[in-house]
Amino acid sequence: MNLIIKNGRIITAEKTVSADIGIEKGKIVKIGKGIKSAGARVIDAKGKFVMPGGIDMHVHLNLFFCGSYSENWDTATQAASCGGVTTIIDFAFQKKGDSLKKAIEERKADAEGKVAIDYSLHGGITDWNEQTKNEMNDLTINGGIPSFKMFMIYKSQGWMADDGILFSALEQTAKTGAIIMLYAESAFILDLLVERYHTKEMMKKYGAYCHTLSRPCFTEYEAVQRAAMWAKVTGGRVYIVHTSTSESAEIVAKAKKEGVQIWNETCPQYLLLTDDVYKKANGHYYACCPQMKKKHDAQGLLKAVKSGAVSVLSTDTCTFNTKQKNMWEGDFTKIPYGLPGVETLLPTMFTFLVGKNKISPNKFVSLVSTNPAKLFGLYPQKGDIKVGSDADIVIFDPNKKVTIDYKKLATKCDWSPFQGMKLTGYPETTISRGEIVAENGKFVGKKGHGRFVPRKPGGKL
Ligand SMILES: [Zn+2]
């Protein structure tokens, strides 16, 4: 063995045990008391939680916007590792009229040699036709990519999956075990309402708050309801991304009870913030789609997280710095939508859920690691601490006090939506396939250590 973690409390989704972990060639090879091995590096984890590394299965890294990148593959994945995340899943969006496979090959080539932790990609479908359908099925069965994003909105961009497209794609997933990750909002109503607020008078009066006014909660949950129906009648598999309303969570929970293959995620911003942020002087910084909703929604989502109706916590990280955000010129439709967050996922959610709302640390592990691994075909290679799994581990200090300050985070982003938030619990050491990649908030790993991980279809919870 080359690395031993001693005296920690091992927390998995299923149980908590006090034991040592022996690691060799990137894998967990032994779990037990008093593990010894000549020449192995030993980490003493006394008083610490030893958990499977976080899996943030919804990120958009290395985005080019208005002449610059706010983050690159390397800086973003280094920041992720500092926050205890050991696997990310990003997206490869098909260009209209072009091949889905080509988009994936290009995005993979772009990330290769730069990412600091292991990664995968979801296919992004913007042009549904016979070729796309065949590529989707082939990627699912032979390509290690069994998940595909579709949008119910973006009509004018031509990316929209209308009901017929969604229905057809879901029929395929019933056969192959792929999963459609769905951006659910009502395209026609949304466009109508955005137009209504997109006037000089309204924008002068309400500023960035127009973003909230033009996207009432029903624009989301009407679409979630429709998606649940199409999943039910096709027997297909659907995953609602970034659930932001209480009603959406209830619709998903009800459909799940009826046996529909539907799952969903929410993100820290929907649990920790409300749409009051859009009234702030820098309200436009917080613009993301969907936007944060009311206190009632945050409470409903918390309830759904606790009951198991929400299966996954991810971040939808899509980082824009203040210079990029400030290009909006008072027009809420021109804000680059998205928030930073992959680095603060584990510590914010640990403080909020385990510390304040008393979910068990095991349940926490299921939400940030085991469930996404199972649902998206990474389990048991990732998402657990067991013999044979990758040694992707976060040693977490449950008592460490940290106040979030973007200046001290590893991310290049020059602001944080959670600035000033007081946390109890922070990652101390992050291990990716047996290599120590981050210590006390600093990246200590190697550029390009991360590898593409092929995934399997048919994941369930
Ligand atoms: Zn997203």
Residues whose N, C-alpha, C, O or C-beta is under 5 A from the ligand:
A	BS01	ZN	D316
